[in-house]
């Protein structure tokens, strides 16, 4: 389960965001990856969303390799 945390998100109060909204979840996961807040992410959600994320291609490849190694 994705954990809500304020780390790396300064302009939005994460207590009020709706992570069941796919667009919000995508934004949240991308932001957490960009700032390196890996503790907020869970593997099943990351694996399900990885192909849809707009993140650095090298980071995406690293994450894909990591998920396949498990």
mmCIF file of the N, C-alpha and C atoms, coordinates in Angstrom:
data_MODEL
# 
_entry.id   MODEL 
# 
loop_
_atom_site.group_PDB 
_atom_site.id 
_atom_site.type_symbol 
_atom_site.label_atom_id 
_atom_site.label_alt_id 
_atom_site.label_comp_id 
_atom_site.label_asym_id 
_atom_site.label_entity_id 
_atom_site.label_seq_id 
_atom_site.pdbx_PDB_ins_code 
_atom_site.Cartn_x 
_atom_site.Cartn_y 
_atom_site.Cartn_z 
_atom_site.occupancy 
_atom_site.B_iso_or_equiv 
_atom_site.pdbx_formal_charge 
_atom_site.auth_seq_id 
_atom_site.auth_comp_id 
_atom_site.auth_asym_id 
_atom_site.auth_atom_id 
_atom_site.pdbx_PDB_model_num 
ATOM 1   N N  . UNK A 1 1  ? 0.834  -1.175  0.000   1.00 0.00 ? 1  UNK A N  1 
ATOM 2   C CA . UNK A 1 1  ? 0.000  0.000   0.000   1.00 0.00 ? 1  UNK A CA 1 
ATOM 3   C C  . UNK A 1 1  ? 0.880  1.240   0.000   1.00 0.00 ? 1  UNK A C  1 
ATOM 4   N N  . UNK A 1 2  ? 0.552  2.179   -0.836  1.00 0.00 ? 2  UNK A N  1 
ATOM 5   C CA . UNK A 1 2  ? 1.266  3.450   -0.902  1.00 0.00 ? 2  UNK A CA 1 
ATOM 6   C C  . UNK A 1 2  ? 1.058  4.188   0.411   1.00 0.00 ? 2  UNK A C  1 
ATOM 7   N N  . UNK A 1 3  ? 2.139  4.721   0.948   1.00 0.00 ? 3  UNK A N  1 
ATOM 8   C CA . UNK A 1 3  ? 2.058  5.500   2.178   1.00 0.00 ? 3  UNK A CA 1 
ATOM 9   C C  . UNK A 1 3  ? 2.067  6.979   1.827   1.00 0.00 ? 3  UNK A C  1 
ATOM 10  N N  . UNK A 1 4  ? 1.165  7.718   2.409   1.00 0.00 ? 4  UNK A N  1 
ATOM 11  C CA . UNK A 1 4  ? 1.152  9.159   2.197   1.00 0.00 ? 4  UNK A CA 1 
ATOM 12  C C  . UNK A 1 4  ? 2.217  9.793   3.075   1.00 0.00 ? 4  UNK A C  1 
ATOM 13  N N  . UNK A 1 5  ? 3.073  10.578  2.462   1.00 0.00 ? 5  UNK A N  1 
ATOM 14  C CA . UNK A 1 5  ? 4.075  11.319  3.227   1.00 0.00 ? 5  UNK A CA 1 
ATOM 15  C C  . UNK A 1 5  ? 4.311  12.661  2.551   1.00 0.00 ? 5  UNK A C  1 
ATOM 16  N N  . UNK A 1 6  ? 4.582  13.658  3.336   1.00 0.00 ? 6  UNK A N  1 
ATOM 17  C CA . UNK A 1 6  ? 4.767  15.010  2.842   1.00 0.00 ? 6  UNK A CA 1 
ATOM 18  C C  . UNK A 1 6  ? 6.157  15.211  2.238   1.00 0.00 ? 6  UNK A C  1 
ATOM 19  N N  . UNK A 1 7  ? 7.088  14.279  2.482   1.00 0.00 ? 7  UNK A N  1 
ATOM 20  C CA . UNK A 1 7  ? 8.463  14.433  2.007   1.00 0.00 ? 7  UNK A CA 1 
ATOM 21  C C  . UNK A 1 7  ? 8.501  14.652  0.497   1.00 0.00 ? 7  UNK A C  1 
ATOM 22  N N  . UNK A 1 8  ? 9.118  15.743  0.080   1.00 0.00 ? 8  UNK A N  1 
ATOM 23  C CA . UNK A 1 8  ? 9.292  16.037  -1.333  1.00 0.00 ? 8  UNK A CA 1 
ATOM 24  C C  . UNK A 1 8  ? 8.087  16.656  -2.013  1.00 0.00 ? 8  UNK A C  1 
ATOM 25  N N  . UNK A 1 9  ? 7.011  16.860  -1.260  1.00 0.00 ? 9  UNK A N  1 
ATOM 26  C CA . UNK A 1 9  ? 5.818  17.484  -1.822  1.00 0.00 ? 9  UNK A CA 1 
ATOM 27  C C  . UNK A 1 9  ? 5.513  18.695  -0.963  1.00 0.00 ? 9  UNK A C  1 
ATOM 28  N N  . UNK A 1 10 ? 5.783  19.860  -1.520  1.00 0.00 ? 10 UNK A N  1 
ATOM 29  C CA . UNK A 1 10 ? 5.680  21.082  -0.733  1.00 0.00 ? 10 UNK A CA 1 
ATOM 30  C C  . UNK A 1 10 ? 4.413  21.857  -1.005  1.00 0.00 ? 10 UNK A C  1 
ATOM 31  N N  . UNK A 1 11 ? 3.845  21.722  -2.177  1.00 0.00 ? 11 UNK A N  1 
ATOM 32  C CA . UNK A 1 11 ? 2.722  22.563  -2.560  1.00 0.00 ? 11 UNK A CA 1 
ATOM 33  C C  . UNK A 1 11 ? 1.356  21.927  -2.326  1.00 0.00 ? 11 UNK A C  1 
ATOM 34  N N  . UNK A 1 12 ? 1.309  20.692  -1.892  1.00 0.00 ? 12 UNK A N  1 
ATOM 35  C CA . UNK A 1 12 ? 0.049  19.981  -1.718  1.00 0.00 ? 12 UNK A CA 1 
ATOM 36  C C  . UNK A 1 12 ? 0.018  19.305  -0.359  1.00 0.00 ? 12 UNK A C  1 
ATOM 37  N N  . UNK A 1 13 ? -1.097 19.419  0.330   1.00 0.00 ? 13 UNK A N  1 
ATOM 38  C CA . UNK A 1 13 ? -1.272 18.716  1.597   1.00 0.00 ? 13 UNK A CA 1 
ATOM 39  C C  . UNK A 1 13 ? -1.689 17.287  1.250   1.00 0.00 ? 13 UNK A C  1 
ATOM 40  N N  . UNK A 1 14 ? -0.792 16.337  1.461   1.00 0.00 ? 14 UNK A N  1 
ATOM 41  C CA . UNK A 1 14 ? -1.071 14.966  1.041   1.00 0.00 ? 14 UNK A CA 1 
ATOM 42  C C  . UNK A 1 14 ? -2.152 14.295  1.874   1.00 0.00 ? 14 UNK A C  1 
ATOM 43  N N  . UNK A 1 15 ? -2.488 14.865  3.008   1.00 0.00 ? 15 UNK A N  1 
ATOM 44  C CA . UNK A 1 15 ? -3.563 14.287  3.819   1.00 0.00 ? 15 UNK A CA 1 
ATOM 45  C C  . UNK A 1 15 ? -4.894 14.345  3.082   1.00 0.00 ? 15 UNK A C  1 
ATOM 46  N N  . UNK A 1 16 ? -5.021 15.277  2.155   1.00 0.00 ? 16 UNK A N  1 
ATOM 47  C CA . UNK A 1 16 ? -6.298 15.467  1.470   1.00 0.00 ? 16 UNK A CA 1 
ATOM 48  C C  . UNK A 1 16 ? -6.327 14.886  0.054   1.00 0.00 ? 16 UNK A C  1 
ATOM 49  N N  . UNK A 1 17 ? -5.232 14.314  -0.424  1.00 0.00 ? 17 UNK A N  1 
ATOM 50  C CA . UNK A 1 17 ? -5.250 13.800  -1.798  1.00 0.00 ? 17 UNK A CA 1 
ATOM 51  C C  . UNK A 1 17 ? -5.902 12.420  -1.855  1.00 0.00 ? 17 UNK A C  1 
ATOM 52  N N  . UNK A 1 18 ? -6.491 12.134  -2.987  1.00 0.00 ? 18 UNK A N  1 
ATOM 53  C CA . UNK A 1 18 ? -7.214 10.890  -3.200  1.00 0.00 ? 18 UNK A CA 1 
ATOM 54  C C  . UNK A 1 18 ? -6.365 9.969   -4.074  1.00 0.00 ? 18 UNK A C  1 
ATOM 55  N N  . UNK A 1 19 ? -5.667 9.032   -3.455  1.00 0.00 ? 19 UNK A N  1 
ATOM 56  C CA . UNK A 1 19 ? -4.797 8.133   -4.211  1.00 0.00 ? 19 UNK A CA 1 
ATOM 57  C C  . UNK A 1 19 ? -5.565 7.065   -4.976  1.00 0.00 ? 19 UNK A C  1 
ATOM 58  N N  . UNK A 1 20 ? -6.873 7.007   -4.807  1.00 0.00 ? 20 UNK A N  1 
ATOM 59  C CA . UNK A 1 20 ? -7.660 6.073   -5.619  1.00 0.00 ? 20 UNK A CA 1 
ATOM 60  C C  . UNK A 1 20 ? -7.949 6.660   -6.998  1.00 0.00 ? 20 UNK A C  1 
ATOM 61  N N  . UNK A 1 21 ? -7.682 7.946   -7.179  1.00 0.00 ? 21 UNK A N  1 
ATOM 62  C CA . UNK A 1 21 ? -7.793 8.593   -8.486  1.00 0.00 ? 21 UNK A CA 1 
ATOM 63  C C  . UNK A 1 21 ? -6.515 8.264   -9.266  1.00 0.00 ? 21 UNK A C  1 
ATOM 64  N N  . UNK A 1 22 ? -6.607 7.587   -10.413 1.00 0.00 ? 22 UNK A N  1 
ATOM 65  C CA . UNK A 1 22 ? -5.415 7.167   -11.158 1.00 0.00 ? 22 UNK A CA 1 
ATOM 66  C C  . UNK A 1 22 ? -4.463 8.311   -11.526 1.00 0.00 ? 22 UNK A C  1 
ATOM 67  N N  . UNK A 1 23 ? -4.998 9.470   -11.873 1.00 0.00 ? 23 UNK A N  1 
ATOM 68  C CA . UNK A 1 23 ? -4.140 10.603  -12.230 1.00 0.00 ? 23 UNK A CA 1 
ATOM 69  C C  . UNK A 1 23 ? -3.373 11.121  -11.024 1.00 0.00 ? 23 UNK A C  1 
ATOM 70  N N  . UNK A 1 24 ? -4.035 11.175  -9.889  1.00 0.00 ? 24 UNK A N  1 
ATOM 71  C CA . UNK A 1 24 ? -3.390 11.637  -8.654  1.00 0.00 ? 24 UNK A CA 1 
ATOM 72  C C  . UNK A 1 24 ? -2.325 10.626  -8.220  1.00 0.00 ? 24 UNK A C  1 
ATOM 73  N N  . UNK A 1 25 ? -2.658 9.355   -8.298  1.00 0.00 ? 25 UNK A N  1 
ATOM 74  C CA . UNK A 1 25 ? -1.702 8.320   -7.918  1.00 0.00 ? 25 UNK A CA 1 
ATOM 75  C C  . UNK A 1 25 ? -0.460 8.371   -8.807  1.00 0.00 ? 25 UNK A C  1 
ATOM 76  N N  . UNK A 1 26 ? -0.662 8.546   -10.105 1.00 0.00 ? 26 UNK A N  1 
ATOM 77  C CA . UNK A 1 26 ? 0.471  8.637   -11.044 1.00 0.00 ? 26 UNK A CA 1 
ATOM 78  C C  . UNK A 1 26 ? 1.364  9.820   -10.672 1.00 0.00 ? 26 UNK A C  1 
ATOM 79  N N  . UNK A 1 27 ? 0.748  10.975  -10.432 1.00 0.00 ? 27 UNK A N  1 
ATOM 80  C CA . UNK A 1 27 ? 1.508  12.164  -10.032 1.00 0.00 ? 27 UNK A CA 1 
ATOM 81  C C  . UNK A 1 27 ? 2.283  11.900  -8.745  1.00 0.00 ? 27 UNK A C  1 
ATOM 82  N N  . UNK A 1 28 ? 1.627  11.288  -7.777  1.00 0.00 ? 28 UNK A N  1 
ATOM 83  C CA . UNK A 1 28 ? 2.246  11.036  -6.475  1.00 0.00 ? 28 UNK A CA 1 
ATOM 84  C C  . UNK A 1 28 ? 3.437  10.081  -6.605  1.00 0.00 ? 28 UNK A C  1 
ATOM 85  N N  . UNK A 1 29 ? 3.263  8.993   -7.335  1.00 0.00 ? 29 UNK A N  1 
ATOM 86  C CA . UNK A 1 29 ? 4.342  8.014   -7.511  1.00 0.00 ? 29 UNK A CA 1 
ATOM 87  C C  . UNK A 1 29 ? 5.520  8.650   -8.259  1.00 0.00 ? 29 UNK A C  1 
ATOM 88  N N  . UNK A 1 30 ? 5.241  9.390   -9.333  1.00 0.00 ? 30 UNK A N  1 
ATOM 89  C CA . UNK A 1 30 ? 6.315  10.074  -10.063 1.00 0.00 ? 30 UNK A CA 1 
ATOM 90  C C  . UNK A 1 30 ? 7.075  11.031  -9.152  1.00 0.00 ? 30 UNK A C  1 
ATOM 91  N N  . UNK A 1 31 ? 6.353  11.770  -8.357  1.00 0.00 ? 31 UNK A N  1 
ATOM 92  C CA . UNK A 1 31 ? 6.988  12.738  -7.456  1.00 0.00 ? 31 UNK A CA 1 
ATOM 93  C C  . UNK A 1 31 ? 7.861  12.029  -6.428  1.00 0.00 ? 31 UNK A C  1 
ATOM 94  N N  . UNK A 1 32 ? 7.368  10.942  -5.860  1.00 0.00 ? 32 UNK A N  1 
ATOM 95  C CA . UNK A 1 32 ? 8.131  10.198  -4.862  1.00 0.00 ? 32 UNK A CA 1 
ATOM 96  C C  . UNK A 1 32 ? 9.411  9.613   -5.471  1.00 0.00 ? 32 UNK A C  1 
ATOM 97  N N  . UNK A 1 33 ? 9.326  9.145   -6.705  1.00 0.00 ? 33 UNK A N  1 
ATOM 98  C CA . UNK A 1 33 ? 10.515 8.622   -7.379  1.00 0.00 ? 33 UNK A CA 1 
ATOM 99  C C  . UNK A 1 33 ? 11.509 9.753   -7.625  1.00 0.00 ? 33 UNK A C  1 
ATOM 100 N N  . UNK A 1 34 ? 11.018 10.899  -8.094  1.00 0.00 ? 34 UNK A N  1 
ATOM 101 C CA . UNK A 1 34 ? 11.895 12.038  -8.390  1.00 0.00 ? 34 UNK A CA 1 
ATOM 102 C C  . UNK A 1 34 ? 12.667 12.529  -7.168  1.00 0.00 ? 34 UNK A C  1 
ATOM 103 N N  . UNK A 1 35 ? 12.027 12.524  -6.001  1.00 0.00 ? 35 UNK A N  1 
ATOM 104 C CA . UNK A 1 35 ? 12.695 13.032  -4.792  1.00 0.00 ? 35 UNK A CA 1 
ATOM 105 C C  . UNK A 1 35 ? 13.375 11.926  -3.991  1.00 0.00 ? 35 UNK A C  1 
ATOM 106 N N  . UNK A 1 36 ? 13.233 10.679  -4.440  1.00 0.00 ? 36 UNK A N  1 
ATOM 107 C CA . UNK A 1 36 ? 13.912 9.571   -3.772  1.00 0.00 ? 36 UNK A CA 1 
ATOM 108 C C  . UNK A 1 36 ? 13.249 9.097   -2.498  1.00 0.00 ? 36 UNK A C  1 
ATOM 109 N N  . UNK A 1 37 ? 11.963 9.317   -2.360  1.00 0.00 ? 37 UNK A N  1 
ATOM 110 C CA . UNK A 1 37 ? 11.238 8.842   -1.186  1.00 0.00 ? 37 UNK A CA 1 
ATOM 111 C C  . UNK A 1 37 ? 10.710 7.432   -1.452  1.00 0.00 ? 37 UNK A C  1 
ATOM 112 N N  . UNK A 1 38 ? 11.616 6.482   -1.489  1.00 0.00 ? 38 UNK A N  1 
ATOM 113 C CA . UNK A 1 38 ? 11.281 5.102   -1.838  1.00 0.00 ? 38 UNK A CA 1 
ATOM 114 C C  . UNK A 1 38 ? 10.420 4.433   -0.772  1.00 0.00 ? 38 UNK A C  1 
ATOM 115 N N  . UNK A 1 39 ? 10.514 4.867   0.486   1.00 0.00 ? 39 UNK A N  1 
ATOM 116 C CA . UNK A 1 39 ? 9.741  4.249   1.560   1.00 0.00 ? 39 UNK A CA 1 
ATOM 117 C C  . UNK A 1 39 ? 8.247  4.437   1.369   1.00 0.00 ? 39 UNK A C  1 
ATOM 118 N N  . UNK A 1 40 ? 7.853  5.460   0.626   1.00 0.00 ? 40 UNK A N  1 
ATOM 119 C CA . UNK A 1 40 ? 6.430  5.727   0.406   1.00 0.00 ? 40 UNK A CA 1 
ATOM 120 C C  . UNK A 1 40 ? 5.825  4.795   -0.635  1.00 0.00 ? 40 UNK A C  1 
ATOM 121 N N  . UNK A 1 41 ? 6.639  4.094   -1.398  1.00 0.00 ? 41 UNK A N  1 
ATOM 122 C CA . UNK A 1 41 ? 6.159  3.270   -2.514  1.00 0.00 ? 41 UNK A CA 1 
ATOM 123 C C  . UNK A 1 41 ? 6.072  1.806   -2.129  1.00 0.00 ? 41 UNK A C  1 
ATOM 124 N N  . UNK A 1 42 ? 5.113  1.118   -2.708  1.00 0.00 ? 42 UNK A N  1 
ATOM 125 C CA . UNK A 1 42 ? 5.043  -0.329  -2.513  1.00 0.00 ? 42 UNK A CA 1 
ATOM 126 C C  . UNK A 1 42 ? 5.271  -1.016  -3.860  1.00 0.00 ? 42 UNK A C  1 
ATOM 127 N N  . UNK A 1 43 ? 5.837  -2.187  -3.821  1.00 0.00 ? 43 UNK A N  1 
ATOM 128 C CA . UNK A 1 43 ? 6.228  -2.890  -5.045  1.00 0.00 ? 43 UNK A CA 1 
ATOM 129 C C  . UNK A 1 43 ? 5.064  -3.215  -5.973  1.00 0.00 ? 43 UNK A C  1 
ATOM 130 N N  . UNK A 1 44 ? 3.935  -3.718  -5.466  1.00 0.00 ? 44 UNK A N  1 
ATOM 131 C CA . UNK A 1 44 ? 2.840  -4.033  -6.397  1.00 0.00 ? 44 UNK A CA 1 
ATOM 132 C C  . UNK A 1 44 ? 2.343  -2.813  -7.181  1.00 0.00 ? 44 UNK A C  1 
ATOM 133 N N  . UNK A 1 45 ? 2.209  -1.693  -6.508  1.00 0.00 ? 45 UNK A N  1 
ATOM 134 C CA . UNK A 1 45 ? 1.737  -0.482  -7.192  1.00 0.00 ? 45 UNK A CA 1 
ATOM 135 C C  . UNK A 1 45 ? 2.781  -0.005  -8.186  1.00 0.00 ? 45 UNK A C  1 
ATOM 136 N N  . UNK A 1 46 ? 4.030  -0.017  -7.785  1.00 0.00 ? 46 UNK A N  1 
ATOM 137 C CA . UNK A 1 46 ? 5.109  0.412   -8.669  1.00 0.00 ? 46 UNK A CA 1 
ATOM 138 C C  . UNK A 1 46 ? 5.176  -0.482  -9.906  1.00 0.00 ? 46 UNK A C  1 
ATOM 139 N N  . UNK A 1 47 ? 5.069  -1.785  -9.723  1.00 0.00 ? 47 UNK A N  1 
ATOM 140 C CA . UNK A 1 47 ? 5.112  -2.711  -10.858 1.00 0.00 ? 47 UNK A CA 1 
ATOM 141 C C  . UNK A 1 47 ? 3.937  -2.480  -11.802 1.00 0.00 ? 47 UNK A C  1 
ATOM 142 N N  . UNK A 1 48 ? 2.764  -2.240  -11.252 1.00 0.00 ? 48 UNK A N  1 
ATOM 143 C CA . UNK A 1 48 ? 1.566  -2.028  -12.057 1.00 0.00 ? 48 UNK A CA 1 
ATOM 144 C C  . UNK A 1 48 ? 1.631  -0.727  -12.853 1.00 0.00 ? 48 UNK A C  1 
ATOM 145 N N  . UNK A 1 49 ? 2.261  0.286   -12.280 1.00 0.00 ? 49 UNK A N  1 
ATOM 146 C CA . UNK A 1 49 ? 2.255  1.612   -12.892 1.00 0.00 ? 49 UNK A CA 1 
ATOM 147 C C  . UNK A 1 49 ? 3.500  1.955   -13.694 1.00 0.00 ? 49 UNK A C  1 
ATOM 148 N N  . UNK A 1 50 ? 4.543  1.189   -13.582 1.00 0.00 ? 50 UNK A N  1 
ATOM 149 C CA . UNK A 1 50 ? 5.836  1.562   -14.144 1.00 0.00 ? 50 UNK A CA 1 
ATOM 150 C C  . UNK A 1 50 ? 5.772  1.957   -15.615 1.00 0.00 ? 50 UNK A C  1 
ATOM 151 N N  . UNK A 1 51 ? 5.051  1.231   -16.418 1.00 0.00 ? 51 UNK A N  1 
ATOM 152 C CA . UNK A 1 51 ? 4.959  1.536   -17.844 1.00 0.00 ? 51 UNK A CA 1 
ATOM 153 C C  . UNK A 1 51 ? 4.260  2.854   -18.146 1.00 0.00 ? 51 UNK A C  1 
ATOM 154 N N  . UNK A 1 52 ? 3.453  3.334   -17.220 1.00 0.00 ? 52 UNK A N  1 
ATOM 155 C CA . UNK A 1 52 ? 2.681  4.559   -17.423 1.00 0.00 ? 52 UNK A CA 1 
ATOM 156 C C  . UNK A 1 52 ? 3.389  5.801   -16.891 1.00 0.00 ? 52 UNK A C  1 
ATOM 157 N N  . UNK A 1 53 ? 4.444  5.624   -16.120 1.00 0.00 ? 53 UNK A N  1 
ATOM 158 C CA . UNK A 1 53 ? 5.093  6.751   -15.458 1.00 0.00 ? 53 UNK A CA 1 
ATOM 159 C C  . UNK A 1 53 ? 5.935  7.590   -16.419 1.00 0.00 ? 53 UNK A C  1 
ATOM 160 N N  . UNK A 1 54 ? 5.880  8.882   -16.229 1.00 0.00 ? 54 UNK A N  1 
ATOM 161 C CA . UNK A 1 54 ? 6.697  9.822   -17.006 1.00 0.00 ? 54 UNK A CA 1 
ATOM 162 C C  . UNK A 1 54 ? 7.909  10.209  -16.162 1.00 0.00 ? 54 UNK A C  1 
ATOM 163 N N  . UNK A 1 55 ? 8.885  9.313   -16.166 1.00 0.00 ? 55 UNK A N  1 
ATOM 164 C CA . UNK A 1 55 ? 10.110 9.533   -15.392 1.00 0.00 ? 55 UNK A CA 1 
ATOM 165 C C  . UNK A 1 55 ? 11.314 9.291   -16.297 1.00 0.00 ? 55 UNK A C  1 
ATOM 166 N N  . UNK A 1 56 ? 12.488 9.632   -15.819 1.00 0.00 ? 56 UNK A N  1 
ATOM 167 C CA . UNK A 1 56 ? 13.727 9.428   -16.543 1.00 0.00 ? 56 UNK A CA 1 
ATOM 168 C C  . UNK A 1 56 ? 13.822 7.976   -17.021 1.00 0.00 ? 56 UNK A C  1 
ATOM 169 N N  . UNK A 1 57 ? 14.187 7.783   -18.276 1.00 0.00 ? 57 UNK A N  1 
ATOM 170 C CA . UNK A 1 57 ? 14.253 6.435   -18.867 1.00 0.00 ? 57 UNK A CA 1 
ATOM 171 C C  . UNK A 1 57 ? 15.243 5.537   -18.133 1.00 0.00 ? 57 UNK A C  1 
ATOM 172 N N  . UNK A 1 58 ? 16.346 6.092   -17.689 1.00 0.00 ? 58 UNK A N  1 
ATOM 173 C CA . UNK A 1 58 ? 17.335 5.275   -16.962 1.00 0.00 ? 58 UNK A CA 1 
ATOM 174 C C  . UNK A 1 58 ? 16.802 4.836   -15.605 1.00 0.00 ? 58 UNK A C  1 
ATOM 175 N N  . UNK A 1 59 ? 16.095 5.718   -14.944 1.00 0.00 ? 59 UNK A N  1 
ATOM 176 C CA . UNK A 1 59 ? 15.488 5.371   -13.650 1.00 0.00 ? 59 UNK A CA 1 
ATOM 177 C C  . UNK A 1 59 ? 14.423 4.307   -13.865 1.00 0.00 ? 59 UNK A C  1 
ATOM 178 N N  . UNK A 1 60 ? 13.642 4.457   -14.926 1.00 0.00 ? 60 UNK A N  1 
ATOM 179 C CA . UNK A 1 60 ? 12.611 3.474   -15.237 1.00 0.00 ? 60 UNK A CA 1 
ATOM 180 C C  . UNK A 1 60 ? 13.238 2.104   -15.519 1.00 0.00 ? 60 UNK A C  1 
ATOM 181 N N  . UNK A 1 61 ? 14.328 2.074   -16.261 1.00 0.00 ? 61 UNK A N  1 
ATOM 182 C CA . UNK A 1 61 ? 15.012 0.804   -16.552 1.00 0.00 ? 61 UNK A CA 1 
ATOM 183 C C  . UNK A 1 61 ? 15.566 0.188   -15.269 1.00 0.00 ? 61 UNK A C  1 
ATOM 184 N N  . UNK A 1 62 ? 16.122 1.008   -14.413 1.00 0.00 ? 62 UNK A N  1 
ATOM 185 C CA . UNK A 1 62 ? 16.634 0.531   -13.129 1.00 0.00 ? 62 UNK A CA 1 
ATOM 186 C C  . UNK A 1 62 ? 15.507 -0.079  -12.299 1.00 0.00 ? 62 UNK A C  1 
ATOM 187 N N  . UNK A 1 63 ? 14.385 0.597   -12.235 1.00 0.00 ? 63 UNK A N  1 
ATOM 188 C CA . UNK A 1 63 ? 13.248 0.083   -11.474 1.00 0.00 ? 63 UNK A CA 1 
ATOM 189 C C  . UNK A 1 63 ? 12.705 -1.201  -12.083 1.00 0.00 ? 63 UNK A C  1 
ATOM 190 N N  . UNK A 1 64 ? 12.648 -1.261  -13.403 1.00 0.00 ? 64 UNK A N  1 
ATOM 191 C CA . UNK A 1 64 ? 12.173 -2.470  -14.087 1.00 0.00 ? 64 UNK A CA 1 
ATOM 192 C C  . UNK A 1 64 ? 13.093 -3.652  -13.753 1.00 0.00 ? 64 UNK A C  1 
ATOM 193 N N  . UNK A 1 65 ? 14.402 -3.431  -13.829 1.00 0.00 ? 65 UNK A N  1 
ATOM 194 C CA . UNK A 1 65 ? 15.352 -4.493  -13.493 1.00 0.00 ? 65 UNK A CA 1 
ATOM 195 C C  . UNK A 1 65 ? 15.211 -4.914  -12.036 1.00 0.00 ? 65 UNK A C  1 
ATOM 196 N N  . UNK A 1 66 ? 15.034 -3.950  -11.151 1.00 0.00 ? 66 UNK A N  1 
ATOM 197 C CA . UNK A 1 66 ? 14.864 -4.243  -9.732  1.00 0.00 ? 66 UNK A CA 1 
ATOM 198 C C  . UNK A 1 66 ? 13.615 -5.095  -9.506  1.00 0.00 ? 66 UNK A C  1 
ATOM 199 N N  . UNK A 1 67 ? 12.507 -4.716  -10.114 1.00 0.00 ? 67 UNK A N  1 
ATOM 200 C CA . UNK A 1 67 ? 11.267 -5.456  -9.924  1.00 0.00 ? 67 UNK A CA 1 
ATOM 201 C C  . UNK A 1 67 ? 11.343 -6.867  -10.501 1.00 0.00 ? 67 UNK A C  1 
ATOM 202 N N  . UNK A 1 68 ? 12.061 -7.024  -11.614 1.00 0.00 ? 68 UNK A N  1 
ATOM 203 C CA . UNK A 1 68 ? 12.197 -8.359  -12.217 1.00 0.00 ? 68 UNK A CA 1 
ATOM 204 C C  . UNK A 1 68 ? 13.153 -9.246  -11.441 1.00 0.00 ? 68 UNK A C  1 
ATOM 205 N N  . UNK A 1 69 ? 14.006 -8.665  -10.623 1.00 0.00 ? 69 UNK A N  1 
ATOM 206 C CA . UNK A 1 69 ? 14.979 -9.448  -9.877  1.00 0.00 ? 69 UNK A CA 1 
ATOM 207 C C  . UNK A 1 69 ? 14.375 -10.060 -8.606  1.00 0.00 ? 69 UNK A C  1 
ATOM 208 N N  . UNK A 1 70 ? 13.171 -9.645  -8.263  1.00 0.00 ? 70 UNK A N  1 
ATOM 209 C CA . UNK A 1 70 ? 12.546 -10.126 -7.012  1.00 0.00 ? 70 UNK A CA 1 
ATOM 210 C C  . UNK A 1 70 ? 11.899 -11.465 -7.197  1.00 0.00 ? 70 UNK A C  1 
# 
